Amino acid sequence: MHYQYPNPQGKLIRVITGRIQDVAVDLRAGSPTYGKHITAFLDDVTCQALWVPPGFAHGFMSFAQGAIVQYECSTYYEDAYAKDLLWNDPDLIITWGLKMGQAPVVSQKDRKATLFRDTQPLEMHNENFAVRDNRESGSRAFDVVSEQQPQGASPKSGRLRLS
């Protein structure tokens, strides 16, 4: 499970091809859902998307080889701020969709990720992001737009096109 701090990213996620189990863990200091997670199943049939706000760790498991997952991020990735959280941390009690006896393919880096109890809660600056659905106007896209930016600055935004 991955996150970035400081300069946390919000992510709008969807599946182009295949099916995944997507999980987000709340790491925001003072949040009533701190340490809790949400699971969503995304695929190329329903074409649903999941918004993961800044301050959450995020990871997914693919149910098919060759799955293509698209991320739309609220800010740029910064390797120096990249952090991780152990995908099967016993304190988080995440039920992954593994079949009995099935071993997932996990990268060496992800096997050595940090335990939840060893992470610091993330101090957030209450930046709000809106996901605007533009499909009613004939566009097949969502916009992810920062609702809070310094005066005179252009908004942080990105676009997710639906096929």
CNS distance restraints for C-alpha pairs under 8 A (distance, minus, plus):
assign (resid   1 and name CA) (resid  57 and name CA) 5.69 0.50 0.50
assign (resid   1 and name CA) (resid  58 and name CA) 4.94 0.50 0.50
assign (resid   1 and name CA) (resid  59 and name CA) 4.30 0.50 0.50
assign (resid   1 and name CA) (resid  60 and name CA) 7.66 0.50 0.50
assign (resid   1 and name CA) (resid  84 and name CA) 5.53 0.50 0.50
assign (resid   1 and name CA) (resid  85 and name CA) 5.03 0.50 0.50
assign (resid   1 and name CA) (resid  86 and name CA) 6.28 0.50 0.50
assign (resid   1 and name CA) (resid  87 and name CA) 5.45 0.50 0.50
assign (resid   1 and name CA) (resid 110 and name CA) 7.49 0.50 0.50
assign (resid   2 and name CA) (resid  57 and name CA) 5.10 0.50 0.50
assign (resid   2 and name CA) (resid  58 and name CA) 5.24 0.50 0.50
assign (resid   2 and name CA) (resid  59 and name CA) 6.31 0.50 0.50
assign (resid   2 and name CA) (resid  82 and name CA) 7.21 0.50 0.50
assign (resid   2 and name CA) (resid  83 and name CA) 5.86 0.50 0.50
assign (resid   2 and name CA) (resid  84 and name CA) 4.45 0.50 0.50
assign (resid   2 and name CA) (resid  85 and name CA) 6.25 0.50 0.50
assign (resid   3 and name CA) (resid   8 and name CA) 6.96 0.50 0.50
assign (resid   3 and name CA) (resid   9 and name CA) 7.33 0.50 0.50
assign (resid   3 and name CA) (resid  55 and name CA) 7.48 0.50 0.50
assign (resid   3 and name CA) (resid  56 and name CA) 6.58 0.50 0.50
assign (resid   3 and name CA) (resid  57 and name CA) 4.69 0.50 0.50
assign (resid   3 and name CA) (resid  58 and name CA) 6.47 0.50 0.50
assign (resid   3 and name CA) (resid  82 and name CA) 6.06 0.50 0.50
assign (resid   3 and name CA) (resid  83 and name CA) 5.34 0.50 0.50
assign (resid   3 and name CA) (resid  84 and name CA) 6.10 0.50 0.50
assign (resid   4 and name CA) (resid   8 and name CA) 4.85 0.50 0.50
assign (resid   4 and name CA) (resid   9 and name CA) 6.44 0.50 0.50
assign (resid   4 and name CA) (resid  77 and name CA) 7.64 0.50 0.50
assign (resid   4 and name CA) (resid  78 and name CA) 7.44 0.50 0.50
assign (resid   4 and name CA) (resid  81 and name CA) 5.21 0.50 0.50
assign (resid   4 and name CA) (resid  82 and name CA) 4.57 0.50 0.50
assign (resid   4 and name CA) (resid  83 and name CA) 5.63 0.50 0.50
assign (resid   5 and name CA) (resid  55 and name CA) 7.99 0.50 0.50
assign (resid   5 and name CA) (resid  81 and name CA) 5.24 0.50 0.50
assign (resid   5 and name CA) (resid  82 and name CA) 6.75 0.50 0.50
assign (resid   5 and name CA) (resid  83 and name CA) 7.19 0.50 0.50
assign (resid   5 and name CA) (resid 122 and name CA) 7.50 0.50 0.50
assign (resid   6 and name CA) (resid  81 and name CA) 6.29 0.50 0.50
assign (resid   7 and name CA) (resid  75 and name CA) 7.69 0.50 0.50
assign (resid   7 and name CA) (resid  81 and name CA) 7.68 0.50 0.50
assign (resid   8 and name CA) (resid  54 and name CA) 5.12 0.50 0.50
assign (resid   8 and name CA) (resid  55 and name CA) 5.90 0.50 0.50
assign (resid   8 and name CA) (resid  75 and name CA) 7.63 0.50 0.50
assign (resid   9 and name CA) (resid  53 and name CA) 7.20 0.50 0.50
assign (resid   9 and name CA) (resid  54 and name CA) 4.74 0.50 0.50
assign (resid   9 and name CA) (resid  55 and name CA) 7.24 0.50 0.50
assign (resid   9 and name CA) (resid  73 and name CA) 6.12 0.50 0.50
assign (resid   9 and name CA) (resid  74 and name CA) 5.51 0.50 0.50
assign (resid   9 and name CA) (resid  75 and name CA) 5.59 0.50 0.50
assign (resid   9 and name CA) (resid  76 and name CA) 7.53 0.50 0.50
assign (resid   9 and name CA) (resid  77 and name CA) 7.64 0.50 0.50
assign (resid  10 and name CA) (resid  51 and name CA) 7.34 0.50 0.50
assign (resid  10 and name CA) (resid  52 and name CA) 5.52 0.50 0.50
assign (resid  10 and name CA) (resid  53 and name CA) 4.35 0.50 0.50
assign (resid  10 and name CA) (resid  54 and name CA) 4.15 0.50 0.50
assign (resid  10 and name CA) (resid  55 and name CA) 7.59 0.50 0.50
assign (resid  10 and name CA) (resid  56 and name CA) 7.96 0.50 0.50
assign (resid  10 and name CA) (resid  73 and name CA) 5.61 0.50 0.50
assign (resid  10 and name CA) (resid  74 and name CA) 5.03 0.50 0.50
assign (resid  10 and name CA) (resid  75 and name CA) 7.39 0.50 0.50
assign (resid  10 and name CA) (resid 129 and name CA) 7.95 0.50 0.50
assign (resid  11 and name CA) (resid  50 and name CA) 7.97 0.50 0.50
assign (resid  11 and name CA) (resid  51 and name CA) 5.78 0.50 0.50
assign (resid  11 and name CA) (resid  52 and name CA) 5.01 0.50 0.50
assign (resid  11 and name CA) (resid  53 and name CA) 6.44 0.50 0.50
assign (resid  11 and name CA) (resid  54 and name CA) 7.54 0.50 0.50
assign (resid  11 and name CA) (resid  71 and name CA) 6.12 0.50 0.50
assign (resid  11 and name CA) (resid  72 and name CA) 5.49 0.50 0.50
assign (resid  11 and name CA) (resid  73 and name CA) 4.52 0.50 0.50
assign (resid  11 and name CA) (resid  74 and name CA) 6.34 0.50 0.50
assign (resid  12 and name CA) (resid  49 and name CA) 6.57 0.50 0.50
assign (resid  12 and name CA) (resid  50 and name CA) 5.61 0.50 0.50
assign (resid  12 and name CA) (resid  51 and name CA) 4.44 0.50 0.50
assign (resid  12 and name CA) (resid  52 and name CA) 6.24 0.50 0.50
assign (resid  12 and name CA) (resid  71 and name CA) 5.70 0.50 0.50
assign (resid  12 and name CA) (resid  72 and name CA) 4.98 0.50 0.50
assign (resid  12 and name CA) (resid  73 and name CA) 6.46 0.50 0.50
assign (resid  12 and name CA) (resid 144 and name CA) 7.75 0.50 0.50
assign (resid  12 and name CA) (resid 160 and name CA) 7.89 0.50 0.50
assign (resid  13 and name CA) (resid  49 and name CA) 5.38 0.50 0.50
assign (resid  13 and name CA) (resid  50 and name CA) 5.16 0.50 0.50
assign (resid  13 and name CA) (resid  51 and name CA) 6.44 0.50 0.50
assign (resid  13 and name CA) (resid  52 and name CA) 7.79 0.50 0.50
assign (resid  13 and name CA) (resid  69 and name CA) 7.09 0.50 0.50
assign (resid  13 and name CA) (resid  70 and name CA) 5.71 0.50 0.50
assign (resid  13 and name CA) (resid  71 and name CA) 4.74 0.50 0.50
assign (resid  13 and name CA) (resid  72 and name CA) 6.47 0.50 0.50
assign (resid  14 and name CA) (resid  42 and name CA) 6.57 0.50 0.50
assign (resid  14 and name CA) (resid  43 and name CA) 7.46 0.50 0.50
assign (resid  14 and name CA) (resid  47 and name CA) 6.91 0.50 0.50
assign (resid  14 and name CA) (resid  48 and name CA) 6.45 0.50 0.50
assign (resid  14 and name CA) (resid  49 and name CA) 4.58 0.50 0.50
assign (resid  14 and name CA) (resid  50 and name CA) 6.58 0.50 0.50
assign (resid  14 and name CA) (resid  69 and name CA) 5.93 0.50 0.50
assign (resid  14 and name CA) (resid  70 and name CA) 5.42 0.50 0.50
assign (resid  14 and name CA) (resid  71 and name CA) 6.85 0.50 0.50
assign (resid  15 and name CA) (resid  19 and name CA) 6.82 0.50 0.50
assign (resid  15 and name CA) (resid  20 and name CA) 7.51 0.50 0.50
assign (resid  15 and name CA) (resid  42 and name CA) 6.17 0.50 0.50
assign (resid  15 and name CA) (resid  43 and name CA) 5.29 0.50 0.50
assign (resid  15 and name CA) (resid  44 and name CA) 5.53 0.50 0.50
assign (resid  15 and name CA) (resid  47 and name CA) 6.91 0.50 0.50
assign (resid  15 and name CA) (resid  49 and name CA) 7.71 0.50 0.50
assign (resid  15 and name CA) (resid  67 and name CA) 7.47 0.50 0.50
assign (resid  15 and name CA) (resid  68 and name CA) 5.96 0.50 0.50
assign (resid  15 and name CA) (resid  69 and name CA) 4.52 0.50 0.50
assign (resid  15 and name CA) (resid  70 and name CA) 6.04 0.50 0.50
assign (resid  16 and name CA) (resid  43 and name CA) 7.41 0.50 0.50
assign (resid  16 and name CA) (resid  44 and name CA) 5.47 0.50 0.50
assign (resid  16 and name CA) (resid  47 and name CA) 7.86 0.50 0.50
assign (resid  16 and name CA) (resid  67 and name CA) 7.51 0.50 0.50
assign (resid  16 and name CA) (resid  68 and name CA) 5.32 0.50 0.50
assign (resid  16 and name CA) (resid  69 and name CA) 5.87 0.50 0.50
assign (resid  16 and name CA) (resid  70 and name CA) 6.74 0.50 0.50
assign (resid  17 and name CA) (resid  43 and name CA) 6.99 0.50 0.50
assign (resid  17 and name CA) (resid  44 and name CA) 5.24 0.50 0.50
assign (resid  17 and name CA) (resid  66 and name CA) 7.61 0.50 0.50
assign (resid  17 and name CA) (resid  67 and name CA) 5.14 0.50 0.50
assign (resid  17 and name CA) (resid  68 and name CA) 5.01 0.50 0.50
assign (resid  17 and name CA) (resid  69 and name CA) 7.26 0.50 0.50
assign (resid  18 and name CA) (resid  43 and name CA) 5.65 0.50 0.50
assign (resid  18 and name CA) (resid  44 and name CA) 5.80 0.50 0.50
assign (resid  18 and name CA) (resid  62 and name CA) 7.60 0.50 0.50
assign (resid  18 and name CA) (resid  63 and name CA) 7.26 0.50 0.50
assign (resid  18 and name CA) (resid  64 and name CA) 5.91 0.50 0.50
assign (resid  18 and name CA) (resid  65 and name CA) 7.93 0.50 0.50
assign (resid  18 and name CA) (resid  66 and name CA) 7.22 0.50 0.50
assign (resid  18 and name CA) (resid  67 and name CA) 4.50 0.50 0.50
assign (resid  18 and name CA) (resid  68 and name CA) 6.65 0.50 0.50
assign (resid  19 and name CA) (resid  41 and name CA) 7.19 0.50 0.50
assign (resid  19 and name CA) (resid  42 and name CA) 5.73 0.50 0.50
assign (resid  19 and name CA) (resid  43 and name CA) 4.15 0.50 0.50
assign (resid  19 and name CA) (resid  44 and name CA) 6.69 0.50 0.50
assign (resid  19 and name CA) (resid  62 and name CA) 6.08 0.50 0.50
assign (resid  19 and name CA) (resid  63 and name CA) 5.57 0.50 0.50
assign (resid  19 and name CA) (resid  64 and name CA) 6.47 0.50 0.50
assign (resid  19 and name CA) (resid  67 and name CA) 6.66 0.50 0.50
assign (resid  20 and name CA) (resid  41 and name CA) 5.74 0.50 0.50
assign (resid  20 and name CA) (resid  42 and name CA) 5.43 0.50 0.50
assign (resid  20 and name CA) (resid  43 and name CA) 6.37 0.50 0.50
assign (resid  20 and name CA) (resid  60 and name CA) 6.36 0.50 0.50
assign (resid  20 and name CA) (resid  61 and name CA) 5.43 0.50 0.50
assign (resid  20 and name CA) (resid  62 and name CA) 4.35 0.50 0.50
assign (resid  20 and name CA) (resid  63 and name CA) 5.62 0.50 0.50
assign (resid  20 and name CA) (resid  64 and name CA) 7.88 0.50 0.50
assign (resid  20 and name CA) (resid  67 and name CA) 7.77 0.50 0.50
assign (resid  21 and name CA) (resid  39 and name CA) 6.80 0.50 0.50
assign (resid  21 and name CA) (resid  40 and name CA) 5.83 0.50 0.50
assign (resid  21 and name CA) (resid  41 and name CA) 4.57 0.50 0.50
assign (resid  21 and name CA) (resid  42 and name CA) 6.47 0.50 0.50
assign (resid  21 and name CA) (resid  60 and name CA) 5.41 0.50 0.50
assign (resid  21 and name CA) (resid  61 and name CA) 5.21 0.50 0.50
assign (resid  21 and name CA) (resid  62 and name CA) 6.53 0.50 0.50
assign (resid  21 and name CA) (resid  63 and name CA) 7.68 0.50 0.50
assign (resid  21 and name CA) (resid  96 and name CA) 7.51 0.50 0.50
assign (resid  21 and name CA) (resid  97 and name CA) 7.19 0.50 0.50
assign (resid  22 and name CA) (resid  39 and name CA) 5.63 0.50 0.50
assign (resid  22 and name CA) (resid  40 and name CA) 5.15 0.50 0.50
assign (resid  22 and name CA) (resid  41 and name CA) 6.04 0.50 0.50
assign (resid  22 and name CA) (resid  42 and name CA) 7.10 0.50 0.50
assign (resid  22 and name CA) (resid  58 and name CA) 7.53 0.50 0.50
assign (resid  22 and name CA) (resid  59 and name CA) 6.03 0.50 0.50
assign (resid  22 and name CA) (resid  60 and name CA) 4.29 0.50 0.50
assign (resid  22 and name CA) (resid  61 and name CA) 6.64 0.50 0.50
assign (resid  23 and name CA) (resid  37 and name CA) 6.71 0.50 0.50
assign (resid  23 and name CA) (resid  38 and name CA) 5.66 0.50 0.50
assign (resid  23 and name CA) (resid  39 and name CA) 4.55 0.50 0.50
assign (resid  23 and name CA) (resid  40 and name CA) 6.51 0.50 0.50
assign (resid  23 and name CA) (resid  58 and name CA) 5.78 0.50 0.50
assign (resid  23 and name CA) (resid  59 and name CA) 5.43 0.50 0.50
assign (resid  23 and name CA) (resid  60 and name CA) 5.89 0.50 0.50
assign (resid  24 and name CA) (resid  37 and name CA) 5.42 0.50 0.50
assign (resid  24 and name CA) (resid  38 and name CA) 5.48 0.50 0.50
assign (resid  24 and name CA) (resid  39 and name CA) 6.77 0.50 0.50
assign (resid  24 and name CA) (resid  52 and name CA) 6.63 0.50 0.50
assign (resid  24 and name CA) (resid  56 and name CA) 5.95 0.50 0.50
assign (resid  24 and name CA) (resid  57 and name CA) 5.51 0.50 0.50
assign (resid  24 and name CA) (resid  58 and name CA) 4.50 0.50 0.50
assign (resid  24 and name CA) (resid  59 and name CA) 6.63 0.50 0.50
assign (resid  25 and name CA) (resid  34 and name CA) 7.82 0.50 0.50
assign (resid  25 and name CA) (resid  35 and name CA) 6.19 0.50 0.50
assign (resid  25 and name CA) (resid  36 and name CA) 5.74 0.50 0.50
assign (resid  25 and name CA) (resid  37 and name CA) 4.25 0.50 0.50
assign (resid  25 and name CA) (resid  38 and name CA) 6.72 0.50 0.50
assign (resid  25 and name CA) (resid  56 and name CA) 5.20 0.50 0.50
assign (resid  25 and name CA) (resid  57 and name CA) 5.05 0.50 0.50
assign (resid  25 and name CA) (resid  58 and name CA) 6.52 0.50 0.50
assign (resid  26 and name CA) (resid  31 and name CA) 7.80 0.50 0.50
assign (resid  26 and name CA) (resid  33 and name CA) 6.35 0.50 0.50
assign (resid  26 and name CA) (resid  34 and name CA) 5.01 0.50 0.50
assign (resid  26 and name CA) (resid  35 and name CA) 5.38 0.50 0.50
assign (resid  26 and name CA) (resid  36 and name CA) 5.79 0.50 0.50
assign (resid  26 and name CA) (resid  37 and name CA) 6.25 0.50 0.50
assign (resid  26 and name CA) (resid  55 and name CA) 6.49 0.50 0.50
assign (resid  26 and name CA) (resid  56 and name CA) 4.58 0.50 0.50
assign (resid  26 and name CA) (resid  57 and name CA) 6.67 0.50 0.50
assign (resid  27 and name CA) (resid  31 and name CA) 7.96 0.50 0.50
assign (resid  27 and name CA) (resid  34 and name CA) 5.53 0.50 0.50
assign (resid  27 and name CA) (resid  35 and name CA) 6.08 0.50 0.50
assign (resid  27 and name CA) (resid  55 and name CA) 5.57 0.50 0.50
assign (resid  27 and name CA) (resid  56 and name CA) 5.32 0.50 0.50
assign (resid  27 and name CA) (resid  57 and name CA) 6.88 0.50 0.50
assign (resid  27 and name CA) (resid 120 and name CA) 8.00 0.50 0.50
assign (resid  27 and name CA) (resid 121 and name CA) 5.41 0.50 0.50
assign (resid  27 and name CA) (resid 122 and name CA) 5.78 0.50 0.50
assign (resid  28 and name CA) (resid  34 and name CA) 6.02 0.50 0.50
assign (resid  28 and name CA) (resid  55 and name CA) 5.31 0.50 0.50
assign (resid  28 and name CA) (resid  56 and name CA) 7.07 0.50 0.50
assign (resid  28 and name CA) (resid 121 and name CA) 5.56 0.50 0.50
assign (resid  28 and name CA) (resid 122 and name CA) 4.72 0.50 0.50
assign (resid  28 and name CA) (resid 123 and name CA) 6.27 0.50 0.50
assign (resid  28 and name CA) (resid 124 and name CA) 6.55 0.50 0.50
assign (resid  29 and name CA) (resid  34 and name CA) 6.89 0.50 0.50
assign (resid  29 and name CA) (resid 121 and name CA) 4.61 0.50 0.50
assign (resid  29 and name CA) (resid 122 and name CA) 5.15 0.50 0.50
assign (resid  29 and name CA) (resid 123 and name CA) 5.44 0.50 0.50
assign (resid  29 and name CA) (resid 124 and name CA) 7.29 0.50 0.50
assign (resid  30 and name CA) (resid  34 and name CA) 7.03 0.50 0.50
assign (resid  35 and name CA) (resid  92 and name CA) 6.90 0.50 0.50
assign (resid  35 and name CA) (resid 116 and name CA) 7.91 0.50 0.50
assign (resid  36 and name CA) (resid  92 and name CA) 7.04 0.50 0.50
assign (resid  37 and name CA) (resid  92 and name CA) 7.56 0.50 0.50
assign (resid  37 and name CA) (resid  94 and name CA) 7.51 0.50 0.50
assign (resid  40 and name CA) (resid  50 and name CA) 7.48 0.50 0.50
assign (resid  42 and name CA) (resid  46 and name CA) 7.44 0.50 0.50
assign (resid  42 and name CA) (resid  47 and name CA) 7.16 0.50 0.50
assign (resid  42 and name CA) (resid  48 and name CA) 6.19 0.50 0.50
assign (resid  42 and name CA) (resid  49 and name CA) 7.02 0.50 0.50
assign (resid  42 and name CA) (resid  50 and name CA) 8.00 0.50 0.50
assign (resid  43 and name CA) (resid  47 and name CA) 6.06 0.50 0.50
assign (resid  43 and name CA) (resid  48 and name CA) 7.23 0.50 0.50
assign (resid  47 and name CA) (resid 162 and name CA) 7.96 0.50 0.50
assign (resid  51 and name CA) (resid 131 and name CA) 7.94 0.50 0.50
assign (resid  52 and name CA) (resid  56 and name CA) 6.66 0.50 0.50
assign (resid  52 and name CA) (resid  58 and name CA) 7.48 0.50 0.50
assign (resid  53 and name CA) (resid 129 and name CA) 7.76 0.50 0.50
assign (resid  55 and name CA) (resid 122 and name CA) 6.39 0.50 0.50
assign (resid  55 and name CA) (resid 124 and name CA) 6.99 0.50 0.50
assign (resid  57 and name CA) (resid  84 and name CA) 7.48 0.50 0.50
assign (resid  57 and name CA) (resid  85 and name CA) 7.10 0.50 0.50
assign (resid  59 and name CA) (resid  87 and name CA) 7.44 0.50 0.50
assign (resid  61 and name CA) (resid  96 and name CA) 7.83 0.50 0.50
assign (resid  62 and name CA) (resid  67 and name CA) 6.45 0.50 0.50
assign (resid  63 and name CA) (resid  67 and name CA) 7.83 0.50 0.50
assign (resid  72 and name CA) (resid 144 and name CA) 7.81 0.50 0.50
assign (resid  72 and name CA) (resid 158 and name CA) 6.41 0.50 0.50
assign (resid  72 and name CA) (resid 159 and name CA) 6.82 0.50 0.50
assign (resid  72 and name CA) (resid 160 and name CA) 6.26 0.50 0.50
assign (resid  73 and name CA) (resid 158 and name CA) 6.96 0.50 0.50
assign (resid  74 and name CA) (resid 129 and name CA) 8.00 0.50 0.50
assign (resid  74 and name CA) (resid 144 and name CA) 6.74 0.50 0.50
assign (resid  74 and name CA) (resid 145 and name CA) 7.46 0.50 0.50
assign (resid  74 and name CA) (resid 146 and name CA) 7.56 0.50 0.50
assign (resid  74 and name CA) (resid 156 and name CA) 6.61 0.50 0.50
assign (resid  74 and name CA) (resid 157 and name CA) 6.30 0.50 0.50
assign (resid  74 and name CA) (resid 158 and name CA) 6.76 0.50 0.50
assign (resid  75 and name CA) (resid 156 and name CA) 7.11 0.50 0.50
assign (resid  77 and name CA) (resid  82 and name CA) 7.91 0.50 0.50
assign (resid  78 and name CA) (resid  82 and name CA) 6.51 0.50 0.50
assign (resid  84 and name CA) (resid 110 and name CA) 7.39 0.50 0.50
assign (resid  84 and name CA) (resid 113 and name CA) 5.41 0.50 0.50
assign (resid  84 and name CA) (resid 114 and name CA) 6.04 0.50 0.50
assign (resid  85 and name CA) (resid  89 and name CA) 7.81 0.50 0.50
assign (resid  85 and name CA) (resid 110 and name CA) 7.90 0.50 0.50
assign (resid  85 and name CA) (resid 113 and name CA) 5.17 0.50 0.50
assign (resid  85 and name CA) (resid 114 and name CA) 4.77 0.50 0.50
assign (resid  85 and name CA) (resid 115 and name CA) 5.91 0.50 0.50
assign (resid  85 and name CA) (resid 116 and name CA) 6.35 0.50 0.50
assign (resid  85 and name CA) (resid 119 and name CA) 7.99 0.50 0.50
assign (resid  86 and name CA) (resid 110 and name CA) 6.65 0.50 0.50
assign (resid  86 and name CA) (resid 111 and name CA) 6.97 0.50 0.50
assign (resid  86 and name CA) (resid 112 and name CA) 7.24 0.50 0.50
assign (resid  86 and name CA) (resid 113 and name CA) 4.63 0.50 0.50
assign (resid  86 and name CA) (resid 114 and name CA) 5.41 0.50 0.50
assign (resid  86 and name CA) (resid 115 and name CA) 5.52 0.50 0.50
assign (resid  86 and name CA) (resid 116 and name CA) 7.27 0.50 0.50
assign (resid  87 and name CA) (resid 110 and name CA) 7.41 0.50 0.50
assign (resid  87 and name CA) (resid 113 and name CA) 7.81 0.50 0.50
assign (resid  88 and name CA) (resid  92 and name CA) 7.64 0.50 0.50
assign (resid  88 and name CA) (resid  93 and name CA) 7.56 0.50 0.50
assign (resid  88 and name CA) (resid  94 and name CA) 6.80 0.50 0.50
assign (resid  89 and name CA) (resid  93 and name CA) 6.93 0.50 0.50
assign (resid  89 and name CA) (resid  94 and name CA) 7.78 0.50 0.50
assign (resid  89 and name CA) (resid 115 and name CA) 6.11 0.50 0.50
assign (resid  89 and name CA) (resid 116 and name CA) 6.81 0.50 0.50
assign (resid  90 and name CA) (resid  94 and name CA) 7.97 0.50 0.50
assign (resid  91 and name CA) (resid 116 and name CA) 7.02 0.50 0.50
assign (resid  91 and name CA) (resid 117 and name CA) 7.75 0.50 0.50
assign (resid  92 and name CA) (resid 116 and name CA) 7.45 0.50 0.50
assign (resid  98 and name CA) (resid 102 and name CA) 5.88 0.50 0.50
assign (resid  98 and name CA) (resid 103 and name CA) 7.59 0.50 0.50
assign (resid  98 and name CA) (resid 104 and name CA) 7.54 0.50 0.50
assign (resid 106 and name CA) (resid 110 and name CA) 6.27 0.50 0.50
assign (resid 106 and name CA) (resid 111 and name CA) 6.49 0.50 0.50
assign (resid 107 and name CA) (resid 111 and name CA) 6.31 0.50 0.50
assign (resid 108 and name CA) (resid 112 and name CA) 6.69 0.50 0.50
assign (resid 109 and name CA) (resid 113 and name CA) 6.57 0.50 0.50
assign (resid 114 and name CA) (resid 118 and name CA) 6.52 0.50 0.50
assign (resid 114 and name CA) (resid 119 and name CA) 7.00 0.50 0.50
assign (resid 115 and name CA) (resid 119 and name CA) 6.80 0.50 0.50
assign (resid 127 and name CA) (resid 146 and name CA) 7.29 0.50 0.50
assign (resid 127 and name CA) (resid 147 and name CA) 7.29 0.50 0.50
assign (resid 127 and name CA) (resid 148 and name CA) 5.98 0.50 0.50
assign (resid 128 and name CA) (resid 146 and name CA) 6.13 0.50 0.50
assign (resid 128 and name CA) (resid 147 and name CA) 5.57 0.50 0.50
assign (resid 128 and name CA) (resid 148 and name CA) 6.42 0.50 0.50
assign (resid 129 and name CA) (resid 144 and name CA) 6.66 0.50 0.50
assign (resid 129 and name CA) (resid 145 and name CA) 5.58 0.50 0.50
assign (resid 129 and name CA) (resid 146 and name CA) 4.52 0.50 0.50
assign (resid 129 and name CA) (resid 147 and name CA) 5.56 0.50 0.50
assign (resid 129 and name CA) (resid 148 and name CA) 7.86 0.50 0.50
assign (resid 130 and name CA) (resid 143 and name CA) 7.91 0.50 0.50
assign (resid 130 and name CA) (resid 144 and name CA) 5.77 0.50 0.50
assign (resid 130 and name CA) (resid 145 and name CA) 5.41 0.50 0.50
assign (resid 130 and name CA) (resid 146 and name CA) 6.46 0.50 0.50
assign (resid 130 and name CA) (resid 147 and name CA) 6.66 0.50 0.50
assign (resid 131 and name CA) (resid 142 and name CA) 6.50 0.50 0.50
assign (resid 131 and name CA) (resid 143 and name CA) 5.67 0.50 0.50
assign (resid 131 and name CA) (resid 144 and name CA) 4.68 0.50 0.50
assign (resid 131 and name CA) (resid 145 and name CA) 6.58 0.50 0.50
assign (resid 132 and name CA) (resid 142 and name CA) 5.46 0.50 0.50
assign (resid 132 and name CA) (resid 143 and name CA) 5.08 0.50 0.50
assign (resid 132 and name CA) (resid 144 and name CA) 6.46 0.50 0.50
assign (resid 132 and name CA) (resid 145 and name CA) 7.71 0.50 0.50
assign (resid 133 and name CA) (resid 141 and name CA) 6.67 0.50 0.50
assign (resid 133 and name CA) (resid 142 and name CA) 4.68 0.50 0.50
assign (resid 133 and name CA) (resid 143 and name CA) 6.71 0.50 0.50
assign (resid 134 and name CA) (resid 138 and name CA) 7.19 0.50 0.50
assign (resid 134 and name CA) (resid 139 and name CA) 5.59 0.50 0.50
assign (resid 134 and name CA) (resid 140 and name CA) 6.69 0.50 0.50
assign (resid 134 and name CA) (resid 141 and name CA) 5.70 0.50 0.50
assign (resid 134 and name CA) (resid 142 and name CA) 5.67 0.50 0.50
assign (resid 134 and name CA) (resid 143 and name CA) 7.37 0.50 0.50
assign (resid 135 and name CA) (resid 139 and name CA) 4.74 0.50 0.50
assign (resid 135 and name CA) (resid 140 and name CA) 4.98 0.50 0.50
assign (resid 135 and name CA) (resid 141 and name CA) 6.15 0.50 0.50
assign (resid 135 and name CA) (resid 142 and name CA) 7.51 0.50 0.50
assign (resid 140 and name CA) (resid 161 and name CA) 5.73 0.50 0.50
assign (resid 140 and name CA) (resid 162 and name CA) 5.27 0.50 0.50
assign (resid 140 and name CA) (resid 163 and name CA) 7.35 0.50 0.50
assign (resid 141 and name CA) (resid 159 and name CA) 6.46 0.50 0.50
assign (resid 141 and name CA) (resid 160 and name CA) 5.27 0.50 0.50
assign (resid 141 and name CA) (resid 161 and name CA) 4.21 0.50 0.50
assign (resid 141 and name CA) (resid 162 and name CA) 5.63 0.50 0.50
assign (resid 142 and name CA) (resid 159 and name CA) 5.68 0.50 0.50
assign (resid 142 and name CA) (resid 160 and name CA) 5.18 0.50 0.50
assign (resid 142 and name CA) (resid 161 and name CA) 6.61 0.50 0.50
assign (resid 143 and name CA) (resid 157 and name CA) 6.71 0.50 0.50
assign (resid 143 and name CA) (resid 158 and name CA) 5.73 0.50 0.50
assign (resid 143 and name CA) (resid 159 and name CA) 4.62 0.50 0.50
assign (resid 143 and name CA) (resid 160 and name CA) 6.50 0.50 0.50
assign (resid 144 and name CA) (resid 156 and name CA) 7.99 0.50 0.50
assign (resid 144 and name CA) (resid 157 and name CA) 5.21 0.50 0.50
assign (resid 144 and name CA) (resid 158 and name CA) 5.27 0.50 0.50
assign (resid 144 and name CA) (resid 159 and name CA) 6.33 0.50 0.50
assign (resid 145 and name CA) (resid 155 and name CA) 6.49 0.50 0.50
assign (resid 145 and name CA) (resid 156 and name CA) 5.77 0.50 0.50
assign (resid 145 and name CA) (resid 157 and name CA) 4.38 0.50 0.50
assign (resid 145 and name CA) (resid 158 and name CA) 6.84 0.50 0.50
assign (resid 146 and name CA) (resid 155 and name CA) 5.76 0.50 0.50
assign (resid 146 and name CA) (resid 156 and name CA) 5.32 0.50 0.50
assign (resid 146 and name CA) (resid 157 and name CA) 6.41 0.50 0.50
assign (resid 147 and name CA) (resid 155 and name CA) 7.45 0.50 0.50
assign (resid 148 and name CA) (resid 155 and name CA) 7.76 0.50 0.50
assign (resid 149 and name CA) (resid 153 and name CA) 6.35 0.50 0.50
assign (resid 149 and name CA) (resid 154 and name CA) 7.51 0.50 0.50
assign (resid 149 and name CA) (resid 155 and name CA) 6.29 0.50 0.50
assign (resid 149 and name CA) (resid 156 and name CA) 7.89 0.50 0.50
